[in-house]
């Protein structure tokens, strides 16, 4: 579309938009619903990702050490662990800490502890938390292969002294991987469905004006001149639909999400504002692209020589 036709295209687009407001309103609502569903699903995906992240953060490695290890050896190996890449923190648990944790976890702990006659069979241990929990198996293998740890492993059993619920962790990361892939596929599918809906809506609008297009071709108007108002109108409808979907998502963020967070106070989650801003920008971009290309594709049959 030539720059000289921009003013004409804008005037015609706005004129037709308000002159045929029922058709335009239907197109805007269709675009709004399509983009709103995409935006809602993106926010839902962020919630799922937050939940996954919360679960992944609970994945730790428990490293049990022998009672024969000296305090200096225990401190030196803890400092060594803390210096490794991907280690977020190392928490040391004494025998007393382990006994107290057992007492809090089991309702029958008091009777069991009383039967021990003051003995504490629980070993000391490190609780290793990682920055990237998906590397838990590599971290566990590295600990097992460390010569300093092999010398101080509980009961000399290296394998049994490194615990991290192997089966649960494997299934967890397998499921989370599937969920992330499903989120990407569904967002792409929803975008394609939105394109189909918007393209059909714009096609109906153009079909209603096919006589006008035919007259313009008979008087020698160029394809760019004919296409300009329709493409502009499609972009206008898409932009309004995107802005409307953003407005409703803002209502969801400010009024619905706080109530949901209060209802599930046991699950601490928070979607950063940056996620919403990126979602809004993506909705505007997707709406404009779909409106632009949807109009252009819908007009191809009417501009053939």
C-alpha positions in Angstrom: 0.0 0.0 0.0 1.5 3.3 -1.2 2.0 6.1 1.4 -0.4 8.3 -0.6 -3.2 5.7 -0.1 -2.8 5.5 3.7 -5.2 8.4 4.4 -7.8 7.0 2.0 -7.5 3.5 3.5 -7.9 4.8 7.1 -11.0 6.9 6.2 -12.6 4.1 4.3 -11.8 1.5 7.0 -13.3 3.7 9.8 -16.3 4.6 7.6 -17.1 1.0 6.8 -16.4 -0.1 10.4 -19.1 2.3 11.8 -21.4 2.0 8.8 -21.6 -1.8 9.2 -21.1 -1.9 12.9 -22.9 -5.2 13.4 -20.5 -7.0 11.1 -17.6 -5.2 12.6 -18.7 -5.9 16.1 -19.0 -9.6 15.3 -15.5 -9.6 13.9 -14.1 -7.8 17.0 -15.9 -10.3 19.3 -14.6 -13.3 17.4 -11.0 -11.9 17.5 -11.5 -11.0 21.2 -12.6 -14.5 22.2 -9.9 -16.2 20.2 -7.1 -14.0 21.6 -8.6 -14.1 25.1 -8.5 -17.9 25.1 -4.9 -17.8 23.9 -4.0 -15.3 26.6 -5.9 -17.2 29.3 -4.1 -20.4 28.3 -0.7 -18.7 28.4 -1.5 -17.5 31.9 -2.7 -21.0 32.8 0.6 -22.4 31.5 2.5 -19.9 33.7 0.5 -21.2 36.7 1.4 -24.8 35.7 5.0 -23.8 35.3 4.9 -22.2 38.7 3.5 -25.4 40.3 6.1 -27.5 38.5 8.9 -25.2 39.7 7.5 -25.5 43.3 7.7 -29.2 43.1 11.1 -29.3 41.5 12.4 -27.0 44.2 11.6 -29.7 46.8 13.9 -32.2 45.1 17.0 -32.6 47.3 19.8 -35.0 47.8 20.3 -36.5 51.3 23.9 -37.5 51.9 24.5 -39.6 55.0 27.9 -39.7 56.7 29.5 -42.0 59.2 29.7 -41.2 63.0 33.4 -41.8 62.8 34.0 -38.8 60.5 35.6 -35.9 62.5 34.0 -32.5 62.7 36.9 -31.1 60.6 36.2 -33.6 57.9 32.5 -32.9 58.0 33.1 -29.1 57.7 35.6 -29.5 54.9 33.3 -31.7 52.8 30.4 -29.3 53.3 32.6 -26.4 52.1 33.6 -28.6 49.1 30.0 -29.3 48.2 29.1 -25.7 48.5 31.8 -24.8 46.0 30.4 -27.1 43.3 28.6 -25.7 40.3 24.8 -26.1 40.5 24.7 -26.4 44.3 22.4 -23.8 45.7 22.8 -24.6 49.4 24.0 -27.4 51.7 22.3 -27.8 55.1 24.0 -30.0 57.7 21.8 -32.1 60.0 23.3 -33.4 63.2 22.1 -36.6 64.8 19.9 -34.6 67.2 18.4 -32.7 64.3 17.6 -36.0 62.5 16.0 -37.4 65.6 13.9 -34.3 66.1 12.8 -34.5 62.5 11.8 -38.1 62.9 9.8 -37.2 66.0 7.9 -34.6 64.1 7.2 -36.8 61.1 5.8 -39.9 63.0 3.0 -40.1 65.4 4.5 -43.2 67.0 8.0 -41.7 67.2 7.9 -41.1 71.0 7.4 -44.8 71.9 10.1 -45.8 69.4 12.6 -43.3 70.7 11.9 -44.4 74.3 12.7 -47.9 73.4 16.1 -46.9 72.2 17.2 -46.2 75.8 19.0 -43.0 74.9 20.6 -44.4 71.8 20.4 -42.4 68.6 21.0 -44.6 65.5 20.2 -41.9 63.0 23.3 -40.7 61.1 24.4 -37.2 60.4 23.7 -35.9 56.9 23.8 -33.1 54.4 20.7 -31.9 52.6 21.9 -30.6 49.1 19.6 -28.3 47.2 20.4 -27.5 43.5 19.9 -24.5 41.3 18.8 -26.9 38.4 17.0 -29.8 39.9 16.9 -31.7 36.6 20.6 -32.4 37.1 20.0 -34.4 40.3 21.2 -37.7 38.9 24.5 -36.2 37.7 25.0 -34.5 41.1 24.3 -37.7 43.0 26.8 -39.6 40.8 29.4 -36.9 41.4 29.0 -37.2 45.2 29.3 -41.0 45.1 32.5 -40.8 43.0 34.1 -38.2 45.4 37.0 -39.9 47.3 36.5 -37.7 50.4 32.9 -38.8 50.6 33.7 -42.5 50.0 36.0 -42.3 53.1 33.2 -40.9 55.3 30.0 -42.6 53.9 27.6 -44.0 56.5 28.5 -47.7 57.1 30.9 -47.5 54.2 28.0 -48.0 51.8 28.3 -45.2 49.1 25.2 -46.1 47.2 22.9 -46.3 50.2 24.4 -43.1 51.7 23.1 -40.9 48.8 19.3 -40.8 48.6 17.1 -38.7 46.4 14.0 -40.8 45.5 15.3 -41.9 42.1 12.0 -43.2 40.7 9.9 -40.3 41.9 12.4 -37.8 40.4 12.5 -39.6 37.1 8.7 -39.6 36.8 8.5 -36.0 37.9 10.7 -34.6 35.3 9.2 -36.9 32.6 5.7 -35.6 33.4 6.9 -31.9 33.6 8.6 -32.3 30.3 5.3 -33.6 28.7 3.3 -30.7 30.3 5.7 -28.1 28.9 5.5 -29.6 25.4 1.7 -29.8 25.6 1.5 -26.1 26.6 3.6 -25.1 23.5 1.6 -27.3 21.2 -1.8 -26.1 22.5 -0.9 -22.4 22.3 0.2 -23.0 18.7 -3.0 -24.8 18.0 -5.1 -22.1 19.5 -3.3 -19.5 17.5 -4.0 -21.4 14.3 -7.7 -21.8 15.3 -7.9 -18.1 15.9 -6.4 -17.4 12.5 -9.1 -19.6 10.9 -11.9 -17.9 12.7 -10.6 -14.4 12.0 -9.9 -15.2 8.3 -13.4 -16.5 7.9 -14.9 -13.5 9.6 -12.9 -11.1 7.4 -13.8 -13.2 4.4 -17.5 -12.7 5.1 -17.0 -8.9 5.4 -15.2 -8.8 2.1 -17.8 -11.0 0.4 -20.5 -8.6 1.4 -18.6 -5.9 -0.5 -17.6 -7.9 -3.6 -19.7 -5.7 -5.9 -17.7 -2.6 -4.6 -14.5 -4.4 -5.3 -15.6 -5.4 -8.8 -16.5 -1.8 -9.7 -13.2 -0.5 -8.4 -11.4 -3.1 -10.7 -13.5 -2.0 -13.7 -12.4 1.6 -13.2 -8.8 0.6 -13.2 -7.9 0.7 -9.5 -4.7 -1.1 -8.6 -4.7 -4.2 -6.3 -2.9 -2.2 -3.6 -5.4 0.6 -3.7 -8.3 -1.9 -3.4 -6.6 -4.0 -0.8 -5.7 -1.0 1.5 -9.0 -0.2 3.2 -9.8 -3.9 3.7 -6.4 -4.7 5.2 -6.6 -1.6 7.4 -10.1 -2.6 8.6 -8.9 -6.1 9.4 -6.0 -4.6 11.4 -8.4 -2.3 13.2 -10.7 -5.1 14.1 -7.8 -7.3 15.3 -6.3 -4.4 17.4 -9.7 -3.7 19.1 -10.1 -7.4 19.8 -6.6 -7.7 21.2 -7.1 -4.6 23.4 -10.4 -6.0 24.7 -8.9 -9.3 25.5 -6.1 -7.5 27.4 -8.6 -5.5 29.4 -10.5 -8.7 30.5 -7.2 -10.4 31.4 -6.3 -7.4 33.5 -9.6 -7.8 35.3 -8.7 -11.5 35.9 -5.3 -10.5 37.2 -6.5 -7.8 39.6 -9.8 -9.4 40.9 -9.9 -13.1 40.2 -6.3 -14.2 40.8 -6.1 -12.7 44.4 -9.3 -14.6 45.3 -7.8 -17.9 43.9 -4.6 -17.3 45.8 -6.6 -16.9 49.0 -8.6 -20.1 48.3 -5.5 -22.1 47.8 -3.2 -20.5 50.4 -1.4 -23.8 50.9 0.0 -23.5 47.3 2.2 -20.4 47.1 2.4 -19.2 43.5 2.8 -15.9 41.9 2.9 -14.9 38.2 5.3 -12.0 37.7 4.0 -8.9 36.1 6.6 -9.4 33.3 4.7 -12.5 32.2 1.5 -10.6 31.8 3.2 -7.8 29.9 4.8 -10.2 27.6 1.5 -12.0 27.1 -0.2 -8.6 26.3 2.5 -7.7 23.8 2.2 -11.2 22.2 -1.6 -10.8 21.9 -1.3 -7.4 20.2 1.4 -8.8 17.8 -0.6 -12.0 17.1 -3.8 -10.0 16.5 -2.1 -7.6 14.1 -0.4 -10.3 12.2 -3.6 -12.4 11.9 -5.6 -9.3 11.0 -3.1 -8.3 8.3 -2.5 -11.6 6.7 -6.1 -12.8 7.2 -7.3 -9.8 5.2 -4.7 -10.2 2.5 -5.4 -13.9 2.1 -9.1 -13.4 2.2 -8.9 -10.9 -0.7 -6.8 -12.9 -3.0 -9.7 -14.5 -4.8 -11.3 -11.1 -5.5 -8.1 -9.6 -6.9 -7.3 -12.3 -9.5 -7.2 -11.1 -13.0 
